Structure formats: C-alpha cells, structure tokens
Amino acid sequence: MAYETADPQLYARSLEALAAVPTSPLTGMDGTIAVTDPATGEQIATIPNHTVATALEAVSLADAAGRAWAKTTPRHRSDVLHNAYALLIERRDDLALVMSREMGKTITESYAEVQYAADYVRWFAEEALRAGGSYREAPAGGATMLTTRAPVGLSVLITPWNFPMAMATRKIGPALAAGCGCVVKPATLTPLTTYLTVQLFEEAGVPEGLIQVITTKSASAFSEAVLADERVRKVSFTGSTPVGSTLMQLAAKNIIKSSMELGGNAPLLVFDDADLDRAIEGAMLAKMRNGGQTCVSANRMFIQQGIADDFIAGFTERMAALVQGNPLNREVELGPVVDDRAVQRLEHLVTDAVSHGADLRTGGNALPGAGTFFEATVLDNVPVAAEITTTEIFGPVASITRFQTQEEAIAKANDTCFGLAAFVFSENIDRALNVSEALETGMVGINQGLLSNVAAPFGGVKQSGIGREGSSEGLEEYQEIRYFNLTRRETF
C-alpha cells in the first residue's frame, strides 16, 4: 500500500484543526463517545454522549431562538448566510483536514466537499429572497386569493457520516433561510465537522441557540423523544431506508413534515454506442466518488455485450491503478472505508458473489496493517443470486453484469425497491432520453457520473425517499403555504 503515513505537514496542520473544534455547550451527558481516524485507528477526539433530557433542552433553546428568527426579514437571513458562506471558505483548510481525519475522505475530496457544502449556504442565502407566493383573482370574481410562505417551525436534522459537512449545510441552509430553528444530530462517526461548521455559522451572525447540535449513542431514544415533542414541526433525515421508515412512523403521531433521502441501488447502463473513454471516466466517478461510499454510487453496472470486454478491461485497469493510502497525502486517490464493520461487510459481499460464480477481475481483499482499508475491486458476470445485486455496497467494489437488449437493461435496472439515481451512457440522444425516462429513479446522469448540484433537486422515488434537497424545492421543504381570501366590494 502506497503512502501508509500522512504527509507530515498536513498531519501537523490537522492537529491544529482538530484542536480548534469546539465542544458542546450542553452539559447533560452520559459519558463520552470516542472519535477515531479510520486511516490509523487513532482516537482523535471525544464528544458528549448527550442524554434525552439534554436533547429536549436543545429543542427548547432552538424553538425559542427560532420564533425570534422567523420574525427577521429575508434580507437579514440572506446576509447572515452570505457571511457564513464567506467564513466557511475562509476556514476551508480546517474543515477539510478535520473531515479527512474523522471520515477518511482523501484530502482532495475533502476540499471539494467544503466548496460543495458552502455552495449550499450561498444558494439558500439567495433563495431566502425568492420565497414563492401568488396574487390571483377568484374564478367567480369578488375576491382576491393571496398565498404566501411561512417557516414550518422547529426542524430536526439527522445527518449521515459520509458527507459530514455537505449533508449538514444542505439541511441547515434552507432551514435558516426559511426562518426555522434547528436541532442537528450528526453521525457519531463524524461529528467534528458538524461542530466546527455550526461554530462558523454562529461566528457569521446566526443567533445563539438557533442551531443546536446533539451527539448520542442512542439514536432511537433521541428520535422517539424529540419527535414526540409538539414543538417539532419538521424532520429531515439522510440515511438508510429502514431507519427512515421508523422515523416516518414516529413523525406520523404529530403529523410532522418529513423529508427522507434514503437508500439507493443505482444502476449504471453502458450501451454499445457509448463513447468508451467517456463511459469509463463517468463510471469511475459514479462508482468511486468518496471511495464508493455515497447513496448515488453506481451499485449495479450493466454493460451491453458489444462493448463489454473493452469497457471492463479499461475500467479494471483504472481501478487497479488507484493509489490507495492515508488520505492526508495529496497523491492518494482512495482512502479507508469508514470502520471495521464496513470492511467485514465488503469482504462478505465479495466472497458471496464469487461463490455464486462472479469473476474477480481485481482487488477483493482488506489490506493488512492499521486502518480500515479495502482494495478497489471489480466483479464481472455477477449473477442475480449474489447478495451484492440487492444490497447497497457503500465501498470501492464494482458489480458488473452484461446485457443484450435495451429492454433487458431497463428491466434489470428497475428490478429494485429503490429509485434514487441512475446513469446512462449512449451517444444516441434518443436512446439516452428514452431510457432515462423509462428508469424508475428520481435522478439520472446522462453521459456523466456526477449528479450532485446545489441548483438541482436531489431526491428519489419508491423506497429511496420523499422530498427534495437543493434547488428551490429545498427551501419549500421548510415552508408552509398560507392562503388568504380577501373579499372585495365595488367602490365605483
């Protein structure tokens, strides 16, 4: 494994960044939680294991601050968010280094996430000034119908470990823009980036108490308590479908507005008429962004028979050549997976696929030594019976199946309960659009492997969730429509 140790200068600078991460001002806790570096196994911090009582205290503080914040002008909220954007960019080094240490993301990708996350703040700073509304004449006459948007109220934001900054700002940004207070619960694997991000929001002018951060080992107790509180009016969650289903059941009791960005099983379809180089480059991006640990990662790769041998040869060569090692080296392209459980899961999926007849083209093993590293892996001719075809891989393992016809590819791609994202590669624009429309997903990348954009509505269909994040729709998730009927009398 190349670059087993961190670049000395980056490592020293990361220690300074970690030392700058604030601790929670909320004192009620039941012990602490250790945060470790997945590249080394080193403990890098401890955070509070907050109690349920502390979570409810956070609800009270955020609710009180949110009621005052809702009365501020859109221009004021926009200005504060613009200030936050500038401060996040100014502190990009600290944010990127902390992110790489606690999550294992390569330093190059960490810097990219800081920009992406900050862009959500800037986007919603601008969207704060563009809230929807209408002025319409009643069809029967004699009255004017007015609609406006109001903040939905106190929001509970539950974020995952794989994009610890972007998933936080993608929720905090629209909540604040709409005029809502919020309680944020980050994943305990990667809480430090969230703590630092929220501190920078507060330095930028967000009122004290408006954003509360709760960290806890007992996610279920937290959810049951806060979603039973009548002051909570919104829950936004990014994570697995089973957990999302449980949260929706809890939210149903008080009819809490819910946004759920859940699991994926993204198909990637490469047709015979695809540009080979562009398809390989797009597949690498769709599969290996964040080491394959994304909800829109290409989970099932379907390659048409005529191009399959050339595509698989080129793709396997690219996968085998990836430089793997400590993420605090700029030469490294693939860091560790997030923890030991992820390694064990990937080992099981590869072993199961091979036992069912899949061909292992490269990789397939956990790496020895410190850290939780797994090789970039390519499995060809993966049969339907293999567990990997129905499971979200969440790691650097590519599962490839060959197909003959367009109809076959569409049927295979749609044969899943998930519908978050898909990717289509074809130089025939009619085919590309027809196939994209036939796929049962919320998003499709056509001849490219990167879907995420702050100006686009991010979300899925079927069991991949409800609601959208980003774009103008992302602001609407934190608003309620209000309607006023103004009866008029003739004055002339």
N, C-alpha and C positions, 0 to 999 in steps of 0.2 A: 504494500500500500504506500503510495507516494505521500509526502508531506504529512507524516504522522503527528508532528508537533506544530503548534501555531507559530506564525511569524512573530518573532519576539517583540517588535514594535507594536503590532496590532494587539498582542496579548497584554502588554503593559497598559496600552490605552484602554483596553476593555476593563481592566481592573478599576481604573479611574471612573469609567462609565457606570460600572456596577455599584461603586461606592456612592454615586450620585442619585441612585434610585431611592425615592422616599419610602418611608414606612407608613402604614395606615394610621390615620389619626384616631380611628375607632379602637378602643382598648379592650372591649369584651371579646375574649378568645379562649379557646380550649386547647392550649398548646400551640405549636407552630408546625409549619409544613416546609420540608426541605426542597429547594430547587437545585437541580443538578444540570451539568453540562453533558449532553449526550455524546459529545465527541471524546470526552475523557472520563466520564463518571464522577467528576469532581463536584462536590457541593459548592455552589456559588452564592447562595443566599438562603435565608429563612424568611417566611412570611407568616402572618397570623392565620390561624385556623379559627375563623370567626364563628361565634355561636349564632343560633337562630335569633336570640334576643338582640344581638348586635345587628343582624340583618334587618330586623324590624325597626331598630333605631335608625338605620340608614334610610329606610322607607320614609320615616317621619321627617328626617332632615331634608331629603330630596324633594318630598312633597311640599314642604313649606317653602323651600327656595324656588321650586317650580311654579308655585302660584304667583310669586312676585315676578319671576322671569316671563311668564305668559303675558304680563301687562306691559312689557317693554315693546318698543317699536321694532318692526322688521329691520329697519336700518341699523338700529343698535345691535341687534343679534348678528346681523351680517358683518358689521365692523369687528365685533369680538371674534367671530370665526375667521375673518381675514387675518386678524392679529395672531390667532392660533396657528393658522397655516404658516405664516412667516416664522414663528418661533419653532415649529416642528422642523422646518427646513434648516433653520439656523443650528438646531441641535441634532442634525441628521447623523453625525458621527456617533454620538452617544446612543441614539436609538438603534442604529444598525448593529453596533457592537454588542449591545445588550441582547438584541434579538438573536444574533448568531450564537452567543454563549448559551442562552437558555433553550433555544429550539433546535440548533444545529444547521440552520439555513446557511448556505455559503455567504460570505461577506458581500459578494457581488449582488446576490439576490436580496440580501437584507437592505442594501442601499436602494434597490429597485422598489422594495416594498415600502420603505419610508416615503418615497416620492408618490407612489400609488395611494398610500394611506392619506398623505397630506392633501393629495388632489381631491379626495372625497370631502375634506373640510372646506377647501376652496370652492368646490362645486356647490355645496349646500349653503355656503355663505352667499353665493349668487342666487340660488333657488329661494332663499329666505325672502327675497324681494319680489318673487314671482308667484306667490300663492294664488291658486285658482279662485274664481268667483264669477258670477254672472248677473245680468240685469235683463229680465225678459218680460214681455207683455203676456198677461194671462190669455190663453186662447179665446175665452169668452169675452174678453175685454173687462174694463172696470177695475183692474187691479194690476199691480206690478209684482213680479216674483223676483226676490233677491236671494242669491246664495253666496255664502262666504265660507271660509275655512277657519276652524278653531283648533288649538292644540288638543290632542287627545287626552293628555294628562300624564301622570307619573308612569314612566316606562322602565321595565325590567329588561336588561340587555344581557344575554348569555352568549359568550363568545368562545370559539374553539382555539386549539393550540397551534394550528398550522400556519395561520396568518395573524399573529397576535396583535399587530398594530392596525392592519387594514380592516380586519373584521370589527375592531373596536370603533374606528373612525367612521366606518360605513353605517354604523348604528348611532353613535353619539352625534355625528354631524347633523343628520336630519332631525333627530330629537331636539337638539338645541335650536336649530333653525326654525322649527315649528313652534317652539315655546314650551318645551317639556323638560322637566327634571328627570333624572335617570339614576338607576342603580345598576351598576355593571358587575357581572360576575365572570371574570376570566377563568380559563382553564388553569388548574393548579400546576400543570407542567410548564406553563409560560406566562406567569402573572407579571413579571418585572416590566416588560414592555408596556403593559397597560398602566401600571402605576406611574411610570415615567411620562407616558403620553398624557394622562389626566393631570399630572402636576403641571405640564406645559400649557394645557388648556386654562388652568387656574391662573398661571402667570400671565396669560394673554388677556385676562379680564373676565373669565367665567366666574360668577359669584360663588362664594364659599358655600359648600353644601349642595350645590346643584347637581354635581356628578359624584356619586358615592361608589366606591369600589369595595366589594366583598369577596374575600377568598375563603374557601371552606372545603374540607374533605367530604362533607356530607351534602352533595349537590341536591339529593332528593329532599332532605329536610328543609334546605333553603327554598326550593321551589314550592313545596307544599305550604310553607309559612307565608311567603311573600305573595303568592298568587291567591291566597285566601284573604288577603287584606283588601278591603274595598277601595282603598285609595289607589291601588294599582289599576291602571286602565289600558296598559299595553304590554305585551311581551314579544320580544324578538329573539329568536334562537337560531344559531347555526351549529349543526351537528348531525348526529345520527337520526335516522327515521324512527326507531323505537323510542328514543328519548323525546323526540318532537311530538310523537303521538301521546305520550304521557303528559307532556306539558299542555297540549291542547285539551286533554281531559280535565286537567286542573283549572285551566283558564275558562272552561265552559261554565263552571259554577257561577262565576260573577260576570259572565259574558265579556271577557277581556279580549280586546282586539289583538289578533295574533299574526305574526309573520314568521314563517318557518322555512329556512333554507336547509334542506335535509340531504340525505344520501344520494349518491349518483352511481351509475353503471354505464358511463359514457361509451358509446360505440364510435369508432373511427373507421370510415369506409374509404378505401382507395380503389378507384376504378381503373381499368386498363388504359383509359385515355388520359390519365393524370400525368402531369409533369413529374417525372421520377424524382428529380432533385428537390423540387418544392414539396413533394409529398413526404420525402424522408425528413427534410428540415422541419416541416409542420408537425410530423409525428413525434419527432424528438421533443419539440416544445410542448405539444399536447400531453405527452407521456411523462416527461422528466422535469417539468417545472416544479420547483420545490421538492426535488427528489421523488416525484410521483405522489407526493402527499397533498393532493388537492381534491376537492369534491368534483371538479370537472376534468380530472385526469382521464386520458384515453384508457379506459378499463378493458375494453374488448376491441381488438383491431381486426377488421375484416378486409382482406386483400383479394382482389379479383385474380383469378388463376393466371391470366396472361401476363400480368406484371409482378406476380407474387415472388418468383425466385429473385429477380433483380432487386425488388424493394427490400426483401428480407435480408439479402446479402449486404446491401448498403446500410440498412438500419442496424443490423447486428454489428457491422464494423464500427459504426458511430457509437453504439452502446459500449462495446468492448474497449474503446479508446478513451472513455471518460476518465478524467483524472479525479481520483477519489482520495479523501483525506480530511484533515482538520479544516473546518470552514473558515478559520482565521488565516487562510493563505489565499491570495488572490488567484493563484493558478488552479485551485481546486474547483471542480465543476460539480461534484457530488459529495455531500457531507453524510452524516449519520442519519438513520431513521430515529424517531423521537425517543424510543425507550426499548427495553428488553422484550416487552410484550409484542412490539411491532416486529422485532427480529424473529421471534418464535412463530408469529403468525405467517410471515413471509416464507420461512422455512417449510411450514406445513403446507401452504398453498403450492409451492414448487414441487415438493415431494408428491403430493396428491396428484398434481397434473401429470407428472412424469409416470406415475404408477398407472394412470389411465391411458397412457400412450403418447403423451405430448413429447415433442423433440426439444431437448435443451440445447440451444444454439450458443449461448454464452452465459457465464455467471452461475447463479443458483446457490451461492453459499454466503453464510455470515462470515465476516472477517475476524480472525483471531486478535487478541490483544484488547486494550482498553477501548471503551466507546461501543456504540451500538451501530455498527456498520454492516450493510448488506450490499453485495455486488450488484451492479447493473446487469439485469437478467433478461434474456429473450427466450420465450417458449413458442415453438411453432407447432402447427397442426394440433392445437388444443381441442380435445373433444368436448362435446356438450356435457358429458358426465362429470367433468372435472369441476371441483368446487370453485375454482378461480373464475369461472364464467358467470357465476351468480353472486359473487362477493366483491365488495368494493376493496380493491387491492391496497391502496394507500401506501405505495412504496415503489422502488425502482425495478419493477417486474412488468414486462410487456407480454401480454397474452394474445397470440395471433392465430386466426382461423382463415382459411381460404374459402372463396365462394365462386360460383359460376355466373349467376344472372343477377340483374338489378333487383328483381322481385325477391330472390332469395336473400340478398343482402338486407333489404328493408325489413323482411320478416324476421330475420335473425336479430337485427338491431332493435326492433320493437318488442322482442320477446323478453321483457323485463317489467317489473313493477315500478321501476324508476324512470324518470324522464327529465333529468336536469339539463344535460348538454350532449351534443354530438358534433362530429367533424366529418366533412365530406370533401374528397379530393377528386376533381374531374375538370378537364379543360373544356368540356361541353357545358355551356351555361344552362341550356335547357335541362340536361340531366341533373346538374348541380342543384338547380332550384326545385325541380320536381321531386328529387329525393329528399331535399331539405324539408319541403312541405309535407312529405309523407312520414317523416320521422316524428315520433311522439315525444318531443322534448321541448323545453322552454327556450333553448338557445342552440344555434347551430353555427359552427365556424366553417366557412367555405374557403377551401384552399389556404387555410392558415390555422395555426394551432393555439392562438391566444385569443380568448373570448372577452376577458375582463376589460371593462372600460367604465369610468365613472359616469359617463354620459349615457350609458346603456342600462336598460332594466335587467337586473340579474335575478334569475329565479327559475324554478322548474314546474313541471306538471306531474300528475299521478302522485306517487309516494315520495317525490323529491321536494314537495313542499307547497306552500301557498304564499302569495305576496311577492313583491319585488323590492330589490335594493338598488340604489343608484338611480340616475336619471330623475325626471320629475316625479315619476311614480314612487321613488324612495321617500320623498317628502310627504306625499299623500298618505303613506302608511302611518304617519304620526299626526294626522289631522282628522277631524270630523267635519262632515259637511253640515252646515246650518242653513236653514231656509226661512225667509221672512216673506209674508204676504202683505203687501201694502195696498189696501182698498182706496180707490180714488173717487172723488166726486167731481162732477163737471163744475168749472168755475167761470164759464163763459157761455 
